[in-house]
Amino acid sequence: MNLDDLRKHINALDNELLELLNKRMEYVEEVGKVKQNDGSAIYRPEREKEIIQRLCTQNQGQLTPEAIEAIYMEIFAVSRNLELPEKVAYLGPEGSYSHQAAESRFGAMSYYLPLSSIESVFKVLENKEAKFGIVPIENNTDGAVGATLDCLKKYNSLIVSEAYMDIHHSFATEVDDLKDVKRIYSHPQGYNQCKNFLEEHFLQDVEFIPTRSTSAAARRSKEDPSSAAICSHIAAKLYSLPIHFEKIEDNLANQTRFLILSDFKNQKSEHDKTSILAQTEDKPGSLVDFLQSFQDIGINLTKIESRPVKEKKFESIFFIDFKGHIEDEKIKTLIDNSPNKIKWLGSYVSGEKNEI
Ligand code: PRE
């Protein structure tokens, strides 16, 4: 078959896909009406996960599980917007890694609100100016994000989902031949994380110009024709800067965990995780006893992170993640009968590392 014949087949299949997608959206619209009547949540991460898992299991074609997930995440985002358009706030600026995490969950079609601090994301959720918020919670090289932990204590937003995202830097420029690059813009962290790439590719003297974010680097480079930027691929896309090399960082295992915040309780699923904040009694052994009580009922703790109580010198609170849902009978009993002060932060489908 020649190119024209092949394209004719693609066109015919695209027509079928479009028709099927529109049919799917008719049902989604009906689901939206049912939800508006009973007031239930539009975003149902556990249902989305179930759909993706089912499709990956029955898949026999060329598509990888990652490709199926990427395509369906975009379809779900369009569906949710059809049911009820809702605003998504994230730690900006546009083109930041939080923006990339937000787009991986809420697609290209959502209404986004880039904000300048983690606390402002919590504030707009509290004021009902946005339905969802995306904030980083931990990075596998830099550790926990203190501002997010403090806000989880201070505000009432709930964790409704989590996403692990690989943090990869791209090398983007309008220059065709790297010999002609005179300046490289990036956030100093981006620049420092790509030292090997820079040494291998640049024999000539290149000036490094630090920027406030990798996203600002892409914008500045777009305005400066003999320059390049080290930035996220979403920032390069945003400023229409051609990407020449991807994943140029020295350590390819750089990952950040993001939380998706909102105001509703998820239903139980088979892969739940719960996050709580615990302030244990001020006496020896109280933390150990508390942790032991999880083992006693066979609950797997997945994380514990301490954080100082700022109002009280040298006292700590603990952020604890464990497998299961707050509605599981034995977990409910444990929390209800605990002598410690406990704040439930959310029960949600456990995200897979390296999933995005
Ligand atoms: C749908 C859309 C949004 C939800 O997050 C989950 C699934 C979908 O497109 O399949 C439909 C829907 O709203 C639902 O099943 O509850």
Residues whose N, C-alpha, C, O or C-beta is under 5 A from the ligand:
A	BS01	PRE	V31 I42 Y43 R44 P45 R47 E48 I75 F76 S79 R80
